[in-house]
Amino acid sequence: MFDFAIIGGGIVGLATALTLGRRQPGARILLLEKEFDLSLHQTGRNSGVIHSGIYYKPGSFKAKFARAGARSMVGFCEEHSIPHDICGKVIVATREAELPLLENLFKRGLENQLNVTKISAAQVRAIEPHVRCLAGLRVPSTGIVSYKKVGQKYAELIQAQGGEIKLGTRVEKIHERGGVHVLETSQGPFEAKFIINCAGLHSDRVARFGGADPGAKIVPFRGEYYELVPEKRHLVKTLIYPVPNPAFPFLGVHFTRMIDGSVHAGPNAVLAFAREGYFKTDFNLRDFTETMTFGGFWKLASKNLGEGLKEMHRSFSKAAFTRSLQQLIPEVQSEDLIPCKAGIRAQALQSDGKLVDDFLIIKGRNSMHVCNAPSPAATASLEIGQAIVEQIPQAETKTIVAA
């Protein structure tokens, strides 16, 4: 019998187990992960950015958690000697129509209490000599790290605290017996007094296993990246982002210097035909059917048809992808780009077609379910873990963090 069972071995599940063990050192804590290694999905396939929080709605959990998370993540990396770099980033306007949007983003950064500076095109070139733009913003608190390495350190600390981690253990059903949760898994049953669902791409399904209604469905979007060939890495010094289109829910293709010195370009964002569909040819009938029969998806698609078609075109046309990157760095050529691994964003979508724009954590009967934790969840993982642990004593079913 365990006091707590955490489902999901990504960075949010690991941070929650770590925080819980620190808060309740005598508790028996079990973490279950269906894969045979930790952090194989969103945690191990993201761009490794320590986000500042500039994009998020002031007062939202994303904004508050990202700002606090950037500090706590850097502190954690320093404490445990995890390589990281607070290199900063520039956000640039390349067209006249983007200048008012850049100004709005600057104001949002100030509202989010960030150190953000308006800079001229010449000042941008002093930071990123190969960028061509009209104006930009400098956000010095943005950094880079390997979240897979952060997750590995979380796991080491969990086990040092006495927590148990079981890999290759897929949760297939949850039911109650005598007031205790019984988790039926691929490795047999486990009993726990309290369960915390951090199952990422499958979090909505696990919530329903546990009798909770997240009020949304996970729709998977694949982010496809290219990598600059080594001899062209000098074109990017830090992180280079375009001004995001406020009518489209993704940030647009950008350049990210990774902690290993490589430079990734992307992502575009296209609907995936499987929740773990990292390749264009990946297809899962159940996942595909759930998306195609969900009215909320078609409402979202109809509102974003134009941008969605552009994303699909970039997915199948390297030339189109290259042209998008050339808006930031004209020197980049198609032959400078090689494909690298894609990621999947587990995005919660409501039946009215609106994306769940904030972190979404549902409280159930002796359970909690993290049902929307896209970027900046890795940056804010310790803050999310703390928010979950602080809410555990409550008993009623209700939404405690939502858009």
Secondary structure as UniProt FT lines:
FT   STRAND          2..7
FT   HELIX           11..23
FT   TURN            25..26
FT   STRAND          29..32
FT   HELIX           43..45
FT   STRAND          49..50
FT   TURN            54..55
FT   TURN            58..59
FT   HELIX           61..79
FT   TURN            80..81
FT   STRAND          84..85
FT   STRAND          89..93
FT   HELIX           96..98
FT   HELIX           99..111
FT   TURN            112..113
FT   STRAND          117..120
FT   HELIX           121..127
FT   TURN            129..130
FT   STRAND          135..139
FT   TURN            140..141
FT   STRAND          143..145
FT   HELIX           147..160
FT   TURN            161..162
FT   STRAND          164..166
FT   STRAND          171..177
FT   TURN            178..179
FT   STRAND          180..185
FT   TURN            186..187
FT   STRAND          188..197
FT   HELIX           200..202
FT   HELIX           203..209
FT   TURN            210..211
FT   STRAND          217..228
FT   HELIX           230..235
FT   STRAND          239..242
FT   TURN            246..247
FT   STRAND          254..257
FT   TURN            259..260
FT   STRAND          263..271
FT   TURN            275..276
FT   TURN            280..281
FT   HELIX           285..292
FT   HELIX           295..303
FT   HELIX           305..316
FT   HELIX           318..326
FT   TURN            327..328
FT   TURN            330..331
FT   HELIX           334..336
FT   STRAND          337..349
FT   TURN            351..352
FT   STRAND          360..364
FT   TURN            365..366
FT   STRAND          367..372
FT   TURN            375..380
FT   HELIX           381..391
FT   TURN            392..393
FT   STRAND          398..401
//
